[in-house]
Amino acid sequence: MAARLTGDLGDGAYRNPVLAADWSDPDVLRVGDDFYLTASSFGRAPGLPLLHSRDLVNWTLIGHALDRVEPAEAFAVPRHDCGVWAPSLRHHDGRFWIFWGDPDHGVYQVNAASVRGPWSRPHLLKPGKGLIDPCPLWDEESGAAYLVHAWAKSRSGVKNRLTGHRMSPDGRELLDEGEVIVDGDRIPGWFTIEGPKLYRHDGWFWILAPAGGVATGWQGAFRSRRFHGPYEQRVVLQQGATDVNGPHQGGWVRTPAGEDWFLHFQQRGAYGRVVHLQPMRWDADGWPVLGDDGAPVDVHPKPGLPPQPRSAPATHDDFPGGRHGPQWQWTANPRTGWAATHAGDGLRLSCLRSARARDLRALPHTLTQRLPLRPCSVEVELRLDAGSPGARAGLAVLGDAYSWIGLERGDDGAARLVHRFAEAGAEAERDAAPPRPAPDGTARLRIDVTEGARCRFNADTGGGFEPTGAPVFAATPWRWVGALLGLFAVAEDGRGPAGAALFTRFRITH
């Protein structure tokens, strides 16, 4: 499996993307011989995923820095395009630091002595609307600390500007009101500058930031001898003749041997934002050159680091003891009673009663993971241990539109296989196929995903897999979030327990 999910070609080269799923707005850090990466997690919990690598190509998911999205009450319900935007990952004074912007609440930070935690509770460094993409810098030359951030026009009416602050060395407060240090409106041909990453190198303050829009823009570099500017700029990575649209924001990292590399994302529709690795060098004038003379690479020799086993973030799960792996996130902050631990294997989800039972996009208790970029089959086994009419559970592909297949109790108490979908903007779902009997209240469910995120649904209720529903469902993103695979259990609004559903042997095969 890992050989299909990693970009490692096994011959000393790699192929982009190196993370072939929605790891949006990545930032990268090296501590010793280890590389770490975090990414946006928006309104899902846990948030701020933490990935580890020894060669920048093979990555594993080792946990999350955020148990719940803050403020907690705001994320008791799904808010798919809100929450944790574009984090920055740094190491200073023996601690790991992550700063991120919530466009509705402000700039937060957490920190920890170990990347595996425990992480501090989120600290609101700068409250306000439209404050996004923050990045700190502790300047070893002067001992001063700084912060730069961008703006979301949807909340603030401001965009295309980067604001800089002096910051206390403990990362707890800003020491001034901030000033605009890069104004994109004053740079001919530049627009929507955002996602800044702040560095100190060769006597310069550097800001690496994309511009021009997520799907069609470019990566820029800004430099100044003073933090507050003035900055000069240059385009350092753009699509050129390649098929890598964007290419959008990311981070710079240097290996122990002094090689420079840049990780960034590319917008891929329903698949979200996949991560590419670019070689990086410095030209005679001291400017960074990314990729192949400023164009993204497809296949390239791996970094000069010790060979590593092929690896990729986990997808399979047997749910030992009823616990799910770190690849899963709830669509809102979790509550007690959504899932039950037990002695065996399998995920036991309560069929929670909800007035929104017929719109999966509104359910906070859906457990999700990322849709892989490469063609795959997604399979899980389901047993519906719920007798309440209308109780249901299943496997879904979620986005602005969604489709799911699973089991439901009819008014007569019998279990039946159902396949339903909802179009973007629709308030309720419809049948994609007529229900059919599921005599044992069990089923094996499978979704075959082909190029273009085109999904075909299949089920086995005892006689082997059979297709169901329309021939193809085309997955859609959730605005900036790629489509998600989801497991859920729910029941119609009412009183009293409705039972539970047991999911076992979740597999994604390529």
C-alpha positions as CSV (number, residue, x, y, z in Angstrom):
1,M,0.0,0.0,0.0
2,A,2.7,2.5,1.0
3,A,4.4,2.1,-2.3
4,R,1.3,3.5,-4.0
5,L,0.7,6.3,-1.5
6,T,4.2,7.7,-1.2
7,G,6.1,9.6,-3.9
8,D,9.2,7.4,-3.3
9,L,9.9,5.6,-6.5
10,G,12.3,3.2,-4.8
11,D,15.3,4.0,-7.1
12,G,16.6,7.1,-5.4
13,A,14.1,9.5,-7.0
14,Y,10.6,10.7,-6.0
15,R,7.5,11.8,-7.9
16,N,5.3,14.6,-6.8
17,P,3.0,14.9,-5.0
18,V,4.8,13.4,-1.9
19,L,1.6,13.6,0.1
20,A,-1.2,12.6,-2.2
21,A,-4.2,13.8,-0.2
22,D,-5.6,17.0,1.3
23,W,-2.8,18.3,3.7
24,S,-3.7,21.9,3.1
25,D,-1.4,24.9,3.7
26,P,1.6,22.8,4.9
27,D,4.5,24.1,7.0
28,V,7.7,22.1,7.6
29,L,10.4,22.1,10.3
30,R,13.6,20.2,11.0
31,V,14.8,19.4,14.5
32,G,18.0,17.3,14.4
33,D,17.6,14.5,11.9
34,D,13.8,14.7,12.0
35,F,11.4,16.6,9.8
36,Y,7.9,17.6,11.0
37,L,4.9,18.9,9.0
38,T,1.6,20.4,10.1
39,A,-1.4,21.6,8.0
40,S,-4.7,23.3,8.2
41,S,-7.5,21.3,9.8
42,F,-10.3,23.9,9.6
43,G,-13.3,22.9,11.8
44,R,-12.4,19.2,12.3
45,A,-11.2,17.7,15.6
46,P,-8.6,16.8,16.6
47,G,-6.9,19.5,14.7
48,L,-3.3,20.5,13.7
49,P,-2.1,17.2,12.3
50,L,1.6,16.3,13.0
51,L,3.5,14.3,10.4
52,H,7.1,13.0,10.7
53,S,9.7,12.1,8.1
54,R,13.4,11.4,7.9
55,D,13.8,12.1,4.1
56,L,11.0,14.7,3.2
57,V,9.4,12.1,0.9
58,N,8.1,9.3,3.2
59,W,5.8,10.7,5.9
60,T,3.8,9.2,8.8
61,L,1.0,10.8,10.8
62,I,2.0,10.8,14.5
63,G,-0.8,12.7,16.1
64,H,-2.4,16.1,16.5
65,A,-1.5,19.2,18.5
66,L,-5.1,20.4,19.1
67,D,-7.7,18.1,20.9
68,R,-10.6,20.5,20.3
69,V,-11.0,23.6,18.2
70,E,-11.3,26.8,20.1
71,P,-13.5,28.6,21.0
72,A,-15.1,25.2,21.8
73,E,-18.7,26.4,21.7
74,A,-18.3,27.8,18.2
75,F,-17.3,24.3,16.9
76,A,-20.0,22.2,18.5
77,V,-21.4,22.0,15.0
78,P,-19.7,21.5,11.6
79,R,-18.0,24.6,10.3
80,H,-16.1,23.1,7.4
81,D,-14.3,26.2,6.1
82,C,-13.7,27.9,9.4
83,G,-11.3,27.2,12.4
84,V,-7.7,26.4,11.9
85,W,-6.2,28.1,8.8
86,A,-2.7,27.9,7.6
87,P,-0.5,27.1,10.6
88,S,3.2,27.8,11.1
89,L,5.4,25.3,12.8
90,R,8.6,26.4,14.6
91,H,11.1,25.2,17.2
92,H,12.5,27.8,19.7
93,D,14.0,27.7,23.1
94,G,13.6,23.9,23.3
95,R,9.9,23.9,22.5
96,F,7.8,23.3,19.4
97,W,5.4,26.2,18.5
98,I,2.4,26.3,16.2
99,F,0.7,29.6,15.3
100,W,-2.5,29.7,13.3
101,G,-5.2,32.1,12.3
102,D,-8.9,31.6,12.8
103,P,-10.6,34.1,10.4
104,D,-13.5,34.7,12.8
105,H,-11.6,34.9,16.1
106,G,-7.9,35.8,15.7
107,V,-4.4,34.5,16.0
108,Y,-3.7,31.5,18.3
109,Q,-0.6,29.6,19.4
110,V,0.1,26.3,21.2
111,N,3.5,25.0,22.3
112,A,5.1,21.8,23.7
113,A,8.4,20.5,24.8
114,S,7.9,17.3,22.7
115,V,6.2,17.2,19.3
116,R,4.1,14.3,20.7
117,G,2.8,16.6,23.5
118,P,1.3,17.4,25.8
119,W,0.6,20.7,24.0
120,S,-0.5,23.8,25.8
121,R,-4.0,25.1,25.7
122,P,-4.6,27.5,22.8
123,H,-3.6,31.0,23.6
124,L,-5.3,33.8,21.8
125,L,-2.4,36.1,20.8
126,K,-4.3,38.6,18.8
127,P,-8.1,38.8,18.7
128,G,-9.9,40.0,15.6
129,K,-11.6,39.2,12.4
130,G,-9.8,38.4,9.2
131,L,-6.4,37.7,10.8
132,I,-5.0,34.7,9.0
133,D,-1.8,32.9,8.1
134,P,0.4,34.0,11.0
135,C,4.1,33.2,11.2
136,P,6.5,34.0,14.1
137,L,10.3,34.6,13.9
138,W,12.7,34.6,16.8
139,D,15.7,36.5,15.4
140,E,18.9,34.9,16.8
141,E,21.0,37.9,15.6
142,S,19.1,40.5,17.7
143,G,17.2,38.5,20.2
144,A,13.9,40.1,19.1
145,A,10.8,38.2,18.2
146,Y,8.4,39.1,15.3
147,L,5.1,38.0,13.8
148,V,3.7,38.5,10.3
149,H,0.1,37.7,9.2
150,A,-2.2,38.1,6.2
151,W,-5.8,39.2,5.9
152,A,-9.1,37.5,4.8
153,K,-11.2,40.0,2.9
154,S,-14.3,37.9,3.6
155,R,-14.1,38.9,7.3
156,S,-12.1,42.2,7.3
157,G,-12.6,43.8,3.9
158,V,-8.8,43.8,3.6
159,K,-6.5,41.6,1.5
160,N,-3.3,41.6,-0.4
161,R,-1.4,43.0,2.6
162,L,1.0,41.5,5.1
163,T,1.1,43.0,8.6
164,G,4.1,42.8,10.9
165,H,4.4,43.0,14.7
166,R,7.1,42.9,17.3
167,M,6.3,40.0,19.7
168,S,7.3,39.1,23.2
169,P,9.9,36.3,23.2
170,D,7.6,34.1,25.1
171,G,5.0,34.3,22.3
172,R,2.3,35.5,24.6
173,E,1.7,39.1,23.5
174,L,2.3,41.5,20.6
175,L,4.3,44.6,21.5
176,D,2.7,47.0,19.0
177,E,-0.4,47.7,16.9
178,G,1.3,46.3,13.8
179,E,2.0,48.0,10.5
180,V,1.7,46.9,6.8
181,I,5.1,45.7,5.7
182,V,4.1,44.4,2.3
183,D,1.3,46.1,0.4
184,G,0.4,44.1,-2.7
185,D,-1.7,46.9,-4.1
186,R,1.6,48.8,-4.6
187,I,3.2,46.0,-6.6
188,P,2.2,46.0,-10.3
189,G,0.6,42.7,-11.3
190,W,0.5,41.2,-7.8
191,F,-2.7,40.4,-6.0
192,T,-4.0,38.3,-3.1
193,I,-0.7,38.0,-1.3
194,E,-1.2,35.7,1.7
195,G,0.3,32.7,3.5
196,P,3.5,34.3,4.6
197,K,6.4,32.3,6.1
198,L,9.0,34.4,7.8
199,Y,12.8,33.6,8.0
200,R,16.2,35.1,8.7
201,H,18.9,34.2,6.2
202,D,22.2,35.7,5.0
203,G,21.6,39.0,6.8
204,W,18.1,39.4,5.2
205,F,14.5,39.1,6.6
206,W,12.8,36.8,4.1
207,I,9.0,36.3,3.6
208,L,8.0,33.5,1.3
209,A,4.4,34.0,0.3
210,P,2.1,33.0,-2.6
211,A,0.0,35.4,-4.6
212,G,-2.4,35.4,-7.5
213,G,-5.0,33.0,-6.1
214,V,-5.0,29.4,-5.0
215,A,-5.6,27.7,-8.3
216,T,-3.8,30.0,-10.6
217,G,-1.1,32.0,-8.7
218,W,2.6,31.7,-8.0
219,Q,5.1,31.6,-5.1
220,G,6.8,34.9,-4.2
221,A,9.8,35.8,-2.2
222,F,10.3,39.1,-0.4
223,R,13.5,40.4,1.3
224,S,14.6,43.3,3.4
225,R,17.5,44.2,5.7
226,R,14.9,45.5,8.2
227,F,11.9,43.6,9.4
228,H,9.6,46.5,8.8
229,G,10.9,46.9,5.2
230,P,11.0,48.2,2.6
231,Y,10.9,44.8,0.9
232,E,11.8,43.9,-2.7
233,Q,10.1,40.9,-4.3
234,R,10.5,38.2,-7.0
235,V,8.5,35.4,-8.4
236,V,10.4,32.2,-7.4
237,L,7.9,29.4,-8.5
238,Q,5.1,29.3,-11.0
239,Q,3.3,26.8,-13.2
240,G,5.2,27.5,-16.4
241,A,4.7,24.7,-18.9
242,T,3.9,22.1,-16.2
243,D,0.5,20.8,-15.1
244,V,1.0,21.9,-11.5
245,N,-1.5,24.7,-11.2
246,G,-0.9,27.2,-8.3
247,P,1.6,26.3,-7.0
248,H,0.6,27.7,-3.6
249,Q,2.0,28.3,-0.1
250,G,4.4,26.2,1.9
251,G,7.6,26.2,3.8
252,W,11.4,26.1,3.4
253,V,13.6,23.6,5.3
254,R,17.3,22.8,5.3
255,T,18.8,19.4,5.8
256,P,21.7,18.7,8.1
257,A,24.0,18.6,5.1
258,G,22.8,22.1,4.0
259,E,20.5,21.1,1.1
260,D,17.4,23.4,0.8
261,W,13.9,22.2,0.0
262,F,10.5,23.7,-0.3
263,L,7.2,22.0,0.4
264,H,4.0,23.5,-1.0
265,F,0.5,22.6,-2.0
266,Q,-1.4,22.3,-5.3
267,Q,-5.2,22.6,-5.4
268,R,-6.7,19.4,-6.9
269,G,-10.5,20.0,-6.8
270,A,-12.3,17.3,-4.9
271,Y,-9.0,15.9,-3.6
272,G,-8.2,19.1,-1.9
273,R,-4.6,20.4,-1.5
274,V,-1.9,17.9,-2.2
275,V,1.7,18.4,-1.2
276,H,4.7,18.8,-3.5
277,L,8.5,18.8,-2.7
278,Q,10.7,21.2,-4.7
279,P,14.5,21.5,-4.7
280,M,15.7,24.9,-3.7
281,R,19.0,26.8,-4.4
282,W,20.3,30.3,-4.2
283,D,21.3,32.3,-7.3
284,A,24.2,34.7,-7.6
285,D,22.1,37.6,-6.4
286,G,21.1,35.7,-3.2
287,W,17.5,34.9,-4.3
288,P,16.0,31.5,-3.8
289,V,15.3,29.4,-7.0
290,L,12.6,26.8,-6.5
291,G,12.0,23.6,-8.6
292,D,13.5,23.4,-12.0
293,D,14.6,27.1,-12.5
294,G,11.3,28.3,-11.1
295,A,9.0,25.6,-12.5
296,P,7.6,22.7,-10.4
297,V,9.4,19.3,-10.8
298,D,7.6,16.1,-11.5
299,V,10.3,13.5,-10.9
300,H,13.6,14.4,-9.1
301,P,16.4,12.8,-7.1
302,K,15.5,12.5,-3.4
303,P,17.2,14.7,-0.8
304,G,20.7,13.5,0.2
305,L,19.5,11.8,3.4
306,P,19.8,8.2,4.6
307,P,17.4,5.8,2.8
308,Q,14.1,5.3,4.6
309,P,11.4,2.6,4.3
310,R,8.5,3.7,2.1
311,S,5.7,5.0,4.3
312,A,2.6,7.1,4.1
313,P,0.0,8.4,6.6
314,A,-2.2,5.4,7.7
315,T,-5.6,4.8,6.3
316,H,-6.5,1.2,7.3
317,D,-8.2,0.7,10.7
318,D,-9.4,-2.3,12.7
319,F,-10.5,0.1,15.6
320,P,-8.9,-2.0,18.4
321,G,-10.9,-1.6,21.6
322,G,-13.3,0.7,19.8
323,R,-10.7,3.4,19.3
324,H,-9.9,5.0,16.0
325,G,-6.5,5.9,14.6
326,P,-5.1,9.4,14.2
327,Q,-6.1,9.5,10.6
328,W,-9.7,10.1,11.7
329,Q,-11.3,13.5,12.6
330,W,-14.8,14.4,13.8
331,T,-16.6,17.0,11.8
332,A,-17.0,19.1,15.0
333,N,-15.6,19.0,18.6
334,P,-16.4,15.5,20.0
335,R,-18.6,14.7,22.9
336,T,-18.8,11.8,25.3
337,G,-21.1,9.0,24.0
338,W,-20.4,9.4,20.3
339,A,-18.2,6.2,20.3
340,A,-17.9,3.5,22.9
341,T,-14.8,1.6,23.9
342,H,-15.2,-2.2,24.3
343,A,-13.2,-5.4,24.6
344,G,-13.0,-6.3,20.9
345,D,-12.2,-4.7,17.6
346,G,-14.5,-2.4,15.7
347,L,-15.8,1.2,15.9
348,R,-19.1,1.3,17.8
349,L,-20.9,4.6,17.0
350,S,-24.1,5.6,18.8
351,C,-27.1,6.3,16.5
352,L,-27.5,9.8,17.9
353,R,-30.9,11.4,17.4
354,S,-30.9,14.5,15.3
355,A,-33.3,16.9,13.7
356,R,-30.8,17.1,10.8
357,A,-30.6,13.3,10.3
358,R,-31.2,13.6,6.6
359,D,-28.3,16.0,5.9
360,L,-25.0,14.5,6.7
361,R,-23.2,17.8,6.2
362,A,-24.9,19.1,9.3
363,L,-24.0,16.2,11.6
364,P,-21.1,16.9,14.1
365,H,-20.6,13.2,14.9
366,T,-19.4,12.0,11.5
367,L,-15.9,10.5,11.6
368,T,-13.9,11.4,8.6
369,Q,-10.5,10.9,6.8
370,R,-9.0,12.4,3.6
371,L,-9.9,11.1,0.2
372,P,-6.7,9.8,-1.5
373,L,-5.7,11.4,-4.7
374,R,-4.9,8.1,-6.5
375,P,-7.6,5.6,-7.6
376,C,-8.7,3.3,-4.8
377,S,-11.3,1.1,-3.3
378,V,-12.7,2.0,0.1
379,E,-14.3,-0.9,2.1
380,V,-15.8,-1.4,5.5
381,E,-18.0,-4.0,7.2
382,L,-21.1,-2.7,9.0
383,R,-23.6,-4.2,11.6
384,L,-26.6,-2.1,12.5
385,D,-27.4,-2.8,16.2
386,A,-30.3,-0.4,16.3
387,G,-34.0,-1.3,16.3
388,S,-35.5,2.2,16.2
389,P,-37.2,2.9,12.9
390,G,-35.2,5.4,10.9
391,A,-31.9,4.5,12.6
392,R,-29.2,4.3,10.0
393,A,-25.4,4.1,9.5
394,G,-23.1,4.0,6.6
395,L,-20.1,5.0,4.5
396,A,-20.1,8.3,2.8
397,V,-18.2,10.6,0.4
398,L,-18.8,14.1,1.8
399,G,-18.5,17.5,0.2
400,D,-20.8,20.3,-0.9
401,A,-22.6,17.4,-2.4
402,Y,-22.5,13.9,-0.9
403,S,-23.5,10.3,-1.3
404,W,-23.6,7.4,1.1
405,I,-24.4,3.7,1.3
406,G,-25.4,1.8,4.4
407,L,-28.1,0.2,6.5
408,E,-31.4,1.6,7.8
409,R,-34.2,0.2,10.0
410,G,-37.6,0.4,8.3
411,D,-40.9,1.1,10.1
412,D,-41.4,-2.7,10.3
413,G,-38.1,-3.1,12.1
414,A,-36.4,-4.9,9.2
415,A,-32.9,-3.8,8.1
416,R,-32.5,-2.7,4.6
417,L,-29.6,-1.5,2.4
418,V,-30.0,2.1,1.3
419,H,-28.1,4.4,-1.0
420,R,-28.8,8.1,-0.8
421,F,-27.3,11.4,-2.0
422,A,-27.7,15.2,-1.7
423,E,-26.8,17.8,-4.3
424,A,-24.9,21.0,-3.4
425,G,-27.4,23.4,-1.8
426,A,-30.1,20.8,-1.2
427,E,-31.4,20.7,2.3
428,A,-32.2,17.0,2.3
429,E,-31.0,13.8,0.7
430,R,-32.8,11.6,-1.9
431,D,-32.7,7.9,-2.8
432,A,-30.0,7.0,-5.3
433,A,-31.4,3.5,-5.6
434,P,-34.4,1.6,-4.3
435,P,-33.8,0.0,-0.8
436,R,-33.2,-3.7,-0.8
437,P,-33.3,-6.3,2.1
438,A,-30.4,-6.8,4.4
439,P,-31.7,-9.8,6.3
440,D,-28.9,-10.1,8.9
441,G,-28.6,-6.4,9.6
442,T,-25.1,-6.6,8.2
443,A,-23.4,-5.5,5.0
444,R,-20.0,-5.0,3.4
445,L,-19.8,-1.6,1.8
446,R,-17.4,-0.5,-0.9
447,I,-16.8,2.7,-2.9
448,D,-14.5,2.4,-6.0
449,V,-12.9,5.8,-6.7
450,T,-11.5,6.4,-10.1
451,E,-9.7,9.3,-11.8
452,G,-11.5,12.6,-11.2
453,A,-12.9,11.5,-7.9
454,R,-15.7,9.6,-9.7
455,C,-17.3,7.1,-7.2
456,R,-19.1,3.9,-7.7
457,F,-21.0,2.3,-4.8
458,N,-21.3,-1.4,-4.1
459,A,-22.7,-3.6,-1.3
460,D,-22.6,-7.2,-0.2
461,T,-25.6,-8.3,2.0
462,G,-24.8,-12.0,1.7
463,G,-24.6,-12.8,-2.0
464,G,-21.5,-10.9,-3.0
465,F,-20.9,-7.4,-4.1
466,E,-23.4,-5.7,-6.3
467,P,-23.4,-2.2,-7.6
468,T,-26.1,0.2,-6.4
469,G,-27.3,3.6,-7.4
470,A,-26.4,5.8,-10.4
471,P,-23.3,4.6,-12.3
472,V,-21.1,7.4,-11.0
473,F,-21.1,10.0,-8.2
474,A,-18.6,12.8,-8.8
475,A,-17.2,13.9,-5.5
476,T,-17.0,17.6,-4.7
477,P,-14.9,19.7,-2.4
478,W,-16.2,21.6,0.6
479,R,-15.1,25.0,-0.5
480,W,-11.4,24.9,0.4
481,V,-11.6,21.5,2.0
482,G,-11.2,18.4,-0.1
483,A,-13.9,15.7,-0.1
484,L,-13.9,13.4,2.9
485,L,-14.6,9.8,3.5
486,G,-17.0,9.4,6.4
487,L,-18.5,6.9,8.8
488,F,-21.7,7.8,10.6
489,A,-24.6,6.6,12.7
490,V,-27.8,8.6,13.3
491,A,-31.5,8.3,14.0
492,E,-34.5,10.5,13.5
493,D,-35.3,13.1,16.2
494,G,-37.1,11.7,19.2
495,R,-36.6,10.4,22.7
496,G,-34.7,7.5,24.1
497,P,-31.6,5.6,22.9
498,A,-31.8,4.5,19.3
499,G,-29.0,1.9,19.4
500,A,-25.6,1.8,17.7
501,A,-23.7,0.6,14.7
502,L,-20.5,-1.4,14.6
503,F,-17.9,-0.7,11.8
504,T,-15.1,-3.2,11.3
505,R,-12.1,-3.7,8.9
506,F,-11.9,-0.3,7.3
507,R,-9.6,-0.6,4.3
508,I,-8.4,1.6,1.4
509,T,-6.6,-0.4,-1.3
510,H,-4.9,0.8,-4.5
